[in-house]
Amino acid sequence: MTKPPLSFWQIWNMSFGFMGIQFGWGLQMANMSPIYTYLGARDDQLAKLWLAAPLTGFIVQPIIGSMSDRTWGKLGRRRPYFLVGAVLSSMALLLMPNSGALAQWLLPHLPQFYMAAGLLWILDASINVSMEPFRAFVADKLPDKQRGTGFAMQSCFIGVGAVVADMLPYMLKNWFGVASDTTGANAIPTNVKISFYLGAVAFLGAVLWTVCTSAEYPPDDLEAFRRKKSEKGGLAYVLAEIPAALREMPRAMKQLALVQFFTWLGLFCMWLHFSNAVPVIFGAHDKDSELFKRGVEWAGVCYAVKDAVTFVAAFALMAWSRNMPRRLIHGICLALGGIGLLGVGFVHGEENKVMLLLALALGGVAWASILSMPYAILSSALPPGRMGIYMGIFNFFIVLPEIIAALTFGPIVKNFLDGNLVYAVMAGGVFMLLAAALAQWVDEKPLDKVIANPF
């Protein structure tokens, strides 16, 4: 069908739910490594404990993508998955900061951080149920010339949600006087607990806004769609479709896959180690010291700056994507992010902590592009009837490097980097610079013509 251009506010409404999803991701990325540390995990164990995130995405996203391609009901095609994922994610966010108490009750003979790892599996799987159909939702709703705008709008809301999520523990402690005590039964600070509770409310509320304010286009031939669904129903068909789609991947998707691999290897280096690297830069090594807590909280502030820059950069990307090749935009942004991560290694002492804000600000420019440009390029190369399955498969090239990093970075940090987490963050910068170079070899489908007003 020919899709009419949507207005600014229509694109706003259909993207608003991504702000809630980012509350889940933001709280997870900024706080899970410290939570593991508070619950007794060693630095060299953190990588394996993070395996939950990539493994669940690897399994869940292509299955949900294929299922949503073949779904149609009162809520449409993608929105049922938005809603189910939001409900489950909100429940996991409520439970996560109580991992220690749950472990004492359910797993009294195991280290408490195993309970946090188990809840991370549930949280990550649930977020993926909501998130994967959002990518296909943009391609479903928008004509090709507006897709760069649609994905950039998602980046805007990701930036807003992440800024608030990253800053919540810092704001609760420093603006509202909420305690950060970790003595006695309070293994996880109170300000972190309340942040997760607020995140659960924000996640569900934002997704409900999109579900209630955005309609979906039905299949062109609904009866034919239902017949095809009944002939090709069930999980067996879904599992068979994934390898078939892999064999038939468009050329541009194969090229983007390599870019994604090194991009997300670099990002995982940052997410995995930055929150615990900042206390090292400050000179703290005791997890119960006030200096360590200040370092962790400042890492959250740095993530907030990154995501604030993401919000601003996303508007620039909306304009640039109408006049510049998207692969060039993506390469420039990735290179800036790589320079920022490398720069972390040149910051020493709490007195120079402002420089960490600059390093992560450059990462925010890269993040805005990572969340939009690859998907805008990809959506133009995919068959409309298989948008969900291919968006899910594209996630393979995000989670594979994360799995590799989770399995190998612990021993690498311990045996080759002398236990220095700062060097692990710098390695992420090298990977991102490599991805920036590879992006220039992607075959990008040009738009038929440039439009003056994307809305």
JORA-V94622 format. One record per residue. N is the residue number from 0. OMEGA is omega as a letter, one per 20 degrees, with the letter a starting at -180 (* if undefined). NEAR is the number of other ideal C-beta (glycine too) atoms within 12 Angstrom. Layout:
<<N;OMEGA;NEAR> <N;OMEGA;NEAR>>
This chain:
<<0;r;14> <1;a;9> <2;r;21> <3;r;14> <4;r;22> <5;r;30> <6;r;18> <7;a;20> <8;r;14> <9;r;25> <10;r;34> <11;a;27> <12;a;29> <13;a;43> <14;a;46> <15;a;34> <16;r;45> <17;r;51> <18;r;42> <19;r;46> <20;a;49> <21;r;45> <22;r;46> <23;a;52> <24;a;41> <25;r;45> <26;r;47> <27;a;46> <28;a;44> <29;a;46> <30;a;46> <31;r;46> <32;r;44> <33;r;46> <34;r;44> <35;a;40> <36;r;40> <37;a;35> <38;r;42> <39;a;27> <40;r;30> <41;a;22> <42;a;35> <43;r;28> <44;a;28> <45;a;41> <46;a;38> <47;r;31> <48;r;37> <49;a;41> <50;a;31> <51;a;38> <52;a;45> <53;a;37> <54;r;29> <55;r;39> <56;r;41> <57;a;32> <58;a;27> <59;a;38> <60;r;42> <61;r;38> <62;r;34> <63;r;42> <64;r;42> <65;a;39> <66;a;34> <67;r;45> <68;a;41> <69;r;33> <70;r;31> <71;a;27> <72;a;20> <73;r;13> <74;r;24> <75;a;28> <76;a;37> <77;a;44> <78;r;36> <79;a;26> <80;r;46> <81;a;48> <82;a;31> <83;r;30> <84;a;41> <85;r;43> <86;a;26> <87;r;32> <88;a;46> <89;r;36> <90;r;27> <91;r;39> <92;r;45> <93;a;30> <94;a;31> <95;a;44> <96;r;39> <97;a;31> <98;a;42> <99;r;35> <100;r;24> <101;r;27> <102;r;29> <103;a;19> <104;a;14> <105;a;18> <106;a;21> <107;a;14> <108;a;10> <109;r;20> <110;a;25> <111;a;32> <112;r;35> <113;r;28> <114;r;36> <115;r;45> <116;r;37> <117;r;28> <118;r;42> <119;r;43> <120;a;31> <121;a;32> <122;a;47> <123;r;41> <124;a;33> <125;r;43> <126;r;50> <127;r;45> <128;r;38> <129;a;47> <130;a;44> <131;r;46> <132;r;51> <133;r;52> <134;r;45> <135;a;47> <136;r;48> <137;r;44> <138;r;43> <139;a;38> <140;a;41> <141;r;38> <142;a;28> <143;a;30> <144;r;28> <145;a;35> <146;r;43> <147;r;46> <148;a;41> <149;r;46> <150;r;46> <151;r;45> <152;r;47> <153;r;47> <154;r;46> <155;a;38> <156;r;42> <157;r;46> <158;a;43> <159;a;35> <160;a;42> <161;r;47> <162;a;35> <163;a;35> <164;a;43> <165;a;45> <166;a;37> <167;a;41> <168;r;45> <169;a;34> <170;a;24> <171;a;28> <172;a;29> <173;a;20> <174;a;12> <175;r;18> <176;r;12> <177;a;24> <178;r;21> <179;a;31> <180;r;20> <181;r;29> <182;r;14> <183;a;12> <184;a;15> <185;r;22> <186;r;34> <187;a;44> <188;a;37> <189;a;27> <190;r;34> <191;r;48> <192;a;37> <193;r;28> <194;r;42> <195;r;42> <196;r;28> <197;r;33> <198;r;47> <199;r;35> <200;a;25> <201;a;36> <202;a;46> <203;a;35> <204;a;24> <205;r;40> <206;r;50> <207;r;26> <208;r;26> <209;r;43> <210;a;34> <211;a;19> <212;a;21> <213;r;35> <214;r;21> <215;r;31> <216;r;25> <217;r;20> <218;a;24> <219;r;14> <220;a;13> <221;r;15> <222;r;13> <223;r;15> <224;a;22> <225;r;18> <226;r;14> <227;r;18> <228;a;25> <229;r;13> <230;a;12> <231;a;23> <232;r;18> <233;a;16> <234;a;15> <235;r;12> <236;r;22> <237;a;29> <238;r;18> <239;a;19> <240;a;30> <241;r;32> <242;r;16> <243;r;19> <244;r;31> <245;a;22> <246;a;13> <247;a;19> <248;r;26> <249;a;27> <250;a;19> <251;r;30> <252;r;38> <253;r;26> <254;r;28> <255;a;44> <256;a;34> <257;r;27> <258;r;42> <259;a;40> <260;a;33> <261;r;36> <262;a;46> <263;r;44> <264;r;40> <265;r;44> <266;a;41> <267;r;42> <268;r;44> <269;a;51> <270;a;43> <271;a;47> <272;a;46> <273;a;49> <274;r;47> <275;r;45> <276;a;43> <277;r;43> <278;r;37> <279;r;38> <280;r;40> <281;a;30> <282;a;21> <283;r;28> <284;r;19> <285;a;16> <286;r;30> <287;a;23> <288;r;16> <289;r;20> <290;r;23> <291;a;31> <292;r;36> <293;r;25> <294;r;38> <295;r;45> <296;r;39> <297;r;40> <298;r;45> <299;r;46> <300;r;33> <301;r;45> <302;r;47> <303;r;38> <304;r;36> <305;a;46> <306;r;43> <307;r;33> <308;r;39> <309;r;45> <310;a;36> <311;a;24> <312;a;38> <313;r;41> <314;r;23> <315;r;28> <316;r;45> <317;a;38> <318;a;20> <319;a;30> <320;r;44> <321;a;27> <322;a;20> <323;r;25> <324;a;25> <325;r;41> <326;r;35> <327;r;24> <328;a;40> <329;a;47> <330;r;35> <331;a;32> <332;r;45> <333;r;44> <334;r;32> <335;r;34> <336;r;47> <337;r;40> <338;r;30> <339;a;41> <340;r;49> <341;a;29> <342;r;28> <343;a;41> <344;a;29> <345;r;20> <346;a;33> <347;r;17> <348;a;19> <349;a;23> <350;r;12> <351;a;20> <352;r;28> <353;r;17> <354;r;25> <355;r;43> <356;r;29> <357;r;25> <358;a;42> <359;r;49> <360;r;34> <361;r;37> <362;r;50> <363;r;41> <364;r;44> <365;a;48> <366;r;50> <367;r;45> <368;a;48> <369;a;46> <370;a;47> <371;a;44> <372;r;48> <373;a;49> <374;r;45> <375;r;47> <376;a;41> <377;a;46> <378;r;42> <379;a;37> <380;a;34> <381;r;37> <382;a;20> <383;a;28> <384;a;27> <385;a;33> <386;a;38> <387;a;41> <388;a;42> <389;r;43> <390;r;43> <391;r;42> <392;r;43> <393;r;43> <394;r;43> <395;a;36> <396;r;38> <397;a;43> <398;r;37> <399;r;27> <400;r;38> <401;r;41> <402;r;29> <403;r;28> <404;a;38> <405;a;35> <406;a;21> <407;a;26> <408;r;40> <409;r;29> <410;a;19> <411;r;26> <412;a;34> <413;a;22> <414;a;13> <415;a;16> <416;r;26> <417;r;15> <418;a;24> <419;a;25> <420;r;41> <421;r;37> <422;r;27> <423;r;44> <424;r;47> <425;r;33> <426;r;37> <427;r;46> <428;r;40> <429;a;27> <430;a;38> <431;r;47> <432;r;31> <433;r;26> <434;r;45> <435;r;35> <436;a;23> <437;a;29> <438;a;40> <439;r;23> <440;a;20> <441;r;35> <442;a;21> <443;r;33> <444;a;25> <445;r;20> <446;a;25> <447;r;10> <448;r;10> <449;r;17> <450;a;20> <451;a;11> <452;a;15> <453;a;32> <454;*;23>>
